[in-house]
Amino acid sequence: GAPDPATPNPGLSIRFSHPTTITHSFSAHAGLPAVIPVTLLLRNITHTAAHAPPSTLTVTVATSSSDIRAGARGLSWAGTTSARLPSILPGAERRVRLAAAARVPGRFCVSDFAVEVARGDGGGGGGEET
């Protein structure tokens, strides 16, 4: 099953970067949603974690099922909704760029993800977004 987003991921730092306010004229742009850029920042901190030896990590992230409920309230994900990032070396940071689409004005949570971390090289460099 999907990993529990409430469970800590030893050796992985997860941060989100997004604007706190988006201005969009829903009446002037009828039918076009406000686009909210969201960047997920993943850093392998096994080199500094006392409980984990330095290790290469493979990380898989995906928008969680709760965004389906948010979609019913006017927010949905656009474009990339998941990524598999193999071979994140100790100390390295990777970014996943996402976009949320708000069809109505409101306040939305854009930081609800499931994250799975595996030790080992995962078979290659780069990252794959889908």
RODO-2510 file (C-alpha; in nm, 4 decimals, decimal comma):
residues 130
     n   res          X          Y          Z
     1     g     0,0000     0,0000     0,0000
     2     a     0,0904     0,3671    -0,0031
     3     p     0,3328     0,4895     0,2609
     4     d     0,1908     0,6790     0,5573
     5     p     0,2827     1,0490     0,5122
     6     a     0,2765     1,0911     0,8925
     7     t     0,5623     0,8404     0,9379
     8     p     0,9020     1,0115     0,9571
     9     n     1,1507     0,9250     0,6830
    10     p     1,4918     0,8753     0,8496
    11     g     1,7641     1,0363     0,6481
    12     l     1,5357     1,2441     0,4260
    13     s     1,4556     1,6132     0,4663
    14     i     1,1354     1,7218     0,2900
    15     r     1,0464     2,0869     0,2289
    16     f     0,7911     2,2624     0,0132
    17     s     0,8281     2,5878    -0,1729
    18     h     0,5267     2,7734    -0,3092
    19     p     0,3853     3,1252    -0,3099
    20     t     0,1655     3,2033    -0,0109
    21     t    -0,0702     3,4164    -0,2205
    22     i    -0,1777     3,3965    -0,5851
    23     t    -0,3800     3,6760    -0,7465
    24     h    -0,6064     3,5645    -1,0306
    25     s    -0,9113     3,7251    -1,1911
    26     f    -1,1578     3,4387    -1,2183
    27     s    -1,4121     3,6633    -1,3933
    28     a    -1,1665     3,8030    -1,6520
    29     h    -1,0238     3,4566    -1,7211
    30     a    -1,3479     3,2570    -1,7222
    31     g    -1,2804     2,8857    -1,7211
    32     l    -0,9048     2,9209    -1,6595
    33     p    -0,7779     2,8131    -1,3185
    34     a    -0,5209     2,9948    -1,1094
    35     v    -0,1953     2,7977    -1,1357
    36     i    -0,0003     2,7491    -0,8128
    37     p     0,3618     2,6410    -0,8665
    38     v     0,4800     2,3964    -0,5979
    39     t     0,8365     2,2689    -0,5598
    40     l     0,9058     1,9659    -0,3432
    41     l     1,2651     1,9745    -0,2112
    42     l     1,4136     1,6400    -0,1057
    43     r     1,7558     1,6239     0,0622
    44     n     1,9447     1,3101     0,1631
    45     i     2,0660     1,3885     0,5162
    46     t     2,1980     1,0422     0,6029
    47     h     2,5475     1,1948     0,6292
    48     t     2,4308     1,4065     0,9267
    49     a     2,1740     1,1731     1,0854
    50     a     2,3150     0,9977     1,3939
    51     h     2,0647     0,7110     1,3567
    52     a     2,1423     0,6347     0,9920
    53     p     2,4749     0,5653     0,8209
    54     p     2,5450     0,7580     0,4980
    55     s     2,3458     0,5899     0,2256
    56     t     2,2211     0,6534    -0,1253
    57     l     1,8402     0,6865    -0,1251
    58     t     1,5745     0,6146    -0,3832
    59     v     1,2670     0,8305    -0,3193
    60     t     0,9195     0,7975    -0,4685
    61     v     0,6674     1,0767    -0,4096
    62     a     0,3038     1,1024    -0,5149
    63     t     0,0153     1,3336    -0,4427
    64     s    -0,1921     1,1620    -0,1782
    65     s    -0,5530     1,0559    -0,2053
    66     s    -0,6634     1,3544     0,0047
    67     d    -0,6187     1,5817    -0,2970
    68     i    -0,9216     1,4057    -0,4461
    69     r    -1,1272     1,5639    -0,1679
    70     a    -0,9523     1,8970    -0,2334
    71     g    -1,0394     1,8570    -0,6036
    72     a    -1,4056     1,8437    -0,5078
    73     r    -1,3555     2,1841    -0,3431
    74     g    -1,1928     2,3394    -0,6494
    75     l    -0,8255     2,2330    -0,6342
    76     s    -0,6617     1,9680    -0,8468
    77     w    -0,3116     1,8782    -0,9593
    78     a    -0,2069     1,9661    -1,3138
    79     g     0,0669     1,7872    -1,5047
    80     t     0,3241     1,5997    -1,2915
    81     t     0,1693     1,4132    -0,9985
    82     s     0,4484     1,1728    -0,9010
    83     a     0,8212     1,1207    -0,9323
    84     r     1,0762     0,8455    -0,8747
    85     l     1,4190     0,9828    -0,7888
    86     p     1,6851     0,7107    -0,7861
    87     s     2,0348     0,7473    -0,6446
    88     i     2,0124     1,0571    -0,4269
    89     l     2,3637     1,0667    -0,2805
    90     p     2,4302     1,1689     0,0824
    91     g     2,4104     1,5493     0,1041
    92     a     2,2425     1,5859    -0,2365
    93     e     1,9108     1,7642    -0,2960
    94     r     1,6553     1,6949    -0,5681
    95     r     1,3564     1,9047    -0,6717
    96     v     1,0200     1,7963    -0,8063
    97     r     0,8230     2,0725    -0,9735
    98     l     0,4452     2,0447    -0,9566
    99     a     0,1491     2,2670    -1,0318
   100     a    -0,1879     2,2894    -0,8619
   101     a    -0,4888     2,4362    -1,0387
   102     a    -0,7464     2,6294    -0,8346
   103     r    -1,0800     2,6650    -1,0143
   104     v    -1,2340     2,8821    -0,7418
   105     p    -1,0973     3,1347    -0,4908
   106     g    -1,0066     2,9884    -0,1528
   107     r    -0,7376     2,8656     0,0831
   108     f    -0,5816     2,5312    -0,0121
   109     c    -0,3234     2,2907     0,1305
   110     v    -0,0698     2,1990    -0,1399
   111     s     0,1707     1,9967     0,0747
   112     d    -0,0058     1,6610     0,1133
   113     f     0,2125     1,3849    -0,0349
   114     a     0,2963     1,0225     0,0205
   115     v     0,6730     0,9649     0,0301
   116     e     0,8497     0,6277     0,0129
   117     v     1,2232     0,6013     0,0856
   118     a     1,4430     0,3003     0,0033
   119     r     1,8139     0,2605     0,0737
   120     g     2,0431     0,1563    -0,2084
   121     d     2,1158     0,3006    -0,5490
   122     g     1,7817     0,2174    -0,7122
   123     g     1,9489     0,1603    -1,0478
   124     g     2,0601     0,4848    -1,2080
   125     g     2,1099     0,8598    -1,1990
   126     g     1,8520     1,1274    -1,2848
   127     g     1,4907     1,1436    -1,1836
   128     e     1,1672     1,0536    -1,3487
   129     e     0,8540     1,2644    -1,3205
   130     t     0,5123     1,1438    -1,4357
***
